[in-house]
């Protein structure tokens, strides 16, 4: 294949797939970052343990997304499977050995690193500037953006993570997240169907609550919602 036609999918296609059960660690904070990882299916949470023992979730990753591009010598977070996960690995040493063949991919790698930086910056703004209800609305609206659905109609999203995961991601308590979701339901902004399916009924109101507007460009979220088996 001509070098200029290489994609990340081509690089990972020949790699064996590793499987992880829900709750299993894929790698740990401080481990050597020797591989780049591409998720084939499933959802992973990225977390760090604070000095006082609390857990902070810094992002979620889904099928088709990559991990490890922005790391240096060691991983700066722990990656755990939220659902059963399949993934493929590509060693950094092999990528370096490919030399000129992989050169056309460098701009793609760089774009993905910049995307991770942009996502981290956006998350800092959400945690530092928005209130609890605004953070929760932003989380839900970001999920709807990433589905590519018509945001002027009700949008159903499936969130495989737990309420505790959402709370740790938003810097809130689980009680606060549950209370806000119940309030948004009472206000007619959303409908809850079980633990993982949420229908956003009034997108415009949720967008305004999250600090977004109908004609605004979607803010990049650090995770992608998908449908999971019940």
C-alpha positions, -999 to 999 in steps of 0.1 A, spaced: 0 0 0 14 35 -9 26 52 22 4 82 16 -27 60 20 -17 46 54 -42 51 82 -43 42 118 -67 14 110 -42 -1 86 -15 0 113 -36 -17 139 -54 -41 116 -28 -69 118 -24 -67 156 -41 -94 178 -70 -82 200 -67 -83 238 -99 -88 258 -106 -73 292 -136 -79 315 -156 -50 330 -137 -36 359 -103 -49 348 -73 -26 345 -58 -22 311 -28 -3 323 -19 17 354 -7 52 361 31 51 361 33 20 339 58 24 310 39 39 280 55 14 255 23 10 233 -3 30 215 -37 14 221 -68 14 198 -102 4 213 -120 -21 190 -152 -23 212 -163 -13 246 -159 17 270 -129 26 292 -125 52 319 -93 71 325 -87 79 362 -61 91 387 -60 86 424 -55 119 443 -31 121 473 -61 119 498 -73 87 482 -102 101 461 -106 90 425 -108 116 397 -119 104 363 -103 125 336 -121 110 306 -139 81 289 -128 64 257 -149 44 232 -145 21 202 -124 36 174 -105 59 198 -68 57 207 -48 59 239 -12 67 246 -3 91 219 2 121 243 21 101 269 58 104 273 77 76 291 50 65 315 12 66 315 -2 96 334 -35 79 343 -50 44 348 -73 29 322 -100 6 333 -127 -13 314 -162 0 321 -178 -26 298 -161 -57 283 -134 -43 261 -114 -55 231 -83 -35 220 -53 -37 198 -18 -25 207 10 -10 185 44 -7 200 61 27 198 93 9 190 77 -7 159 63 27 149 98 42 151 112 13 131 88 19 103 106 52 97 96 68 64 66 45 59 49 60 89 59 96 82 25 104 64 8 95 96 27 120 117 2 149 110 -26 126 120 -9 116 153 -2 153 160 -39 162 154 -50 135 179 -25 148 205 -39 183 200 -74 169 203 -65 154 237 -51 187 248 -82 206 237 -104 181 255 -84 184 287 -86 223 285 -123 221 280 -127 198 310 -108 222 332 -132 250 322 -162 229 329 -149 219 364 -136 254 372 -164 277 359 -197 258 358 -220 249 387 -232 214 394 -264 216 373 -245 232 344 -218 206 345 -244 178 343 -262 195 314 -229 200 296 -220 163 301 -254 153 285 -253 178 257 -218 167 248 -230 132 245 -257 143 221 -232 163 200 -211 132 195 -240 111 182 -243 133 152 -281 134 158 -304 163 150 -301 183 181 -334 201 176 -353 168 182 -353 145 213 -320 125 214 -316 92 231 -281 84 244 -268 53 262 -242 59 290 -225 26 300 -207 42 330 -222 43 365 -236 74 383 -205 73 405 -183 74 373 -202 105 361 -199 121 395 -161 115 396 -157 129 361 -177 160 369 -161 166 403 -195 161 421 -209 136 446 -231 108 434 -260 122 454 -257 155 436 -256 138 402 -287 117 410 -305 148 424 -298 169 393 -309 141 369 -341 138 389 -347 176 388 -341 177 350 -366 149 347 -392 167 368 -386 198 347 -393 179 316 -359 183 301 -351 145 299 -366 111 305 -348 82 322 -351 46 309 -332 24 333 -297 32 345 -280 38 312 -305 52 287 -315 89 288 -336 107 263 -329 145 261 -364 160 254 -356 197 253 -322 201 238 -324 239 234 -330 243 272 -302 219 280 -279 237 257 -286 270 274 -282 255 308 -248 241 297 -238 275 283 -243 264 247 -266 277 220 -285 262 190 -262 278 165 -230 272 184 -203 249 173 -203 217 193 -176 216 220 -155 185 218 -162 160 245 -135 136 259 -156 105 253 -180 92 228 -214 76 237 -224 44 221 -250 17 223 -242 -12 246 -260 -46 252 -283 -46 281 
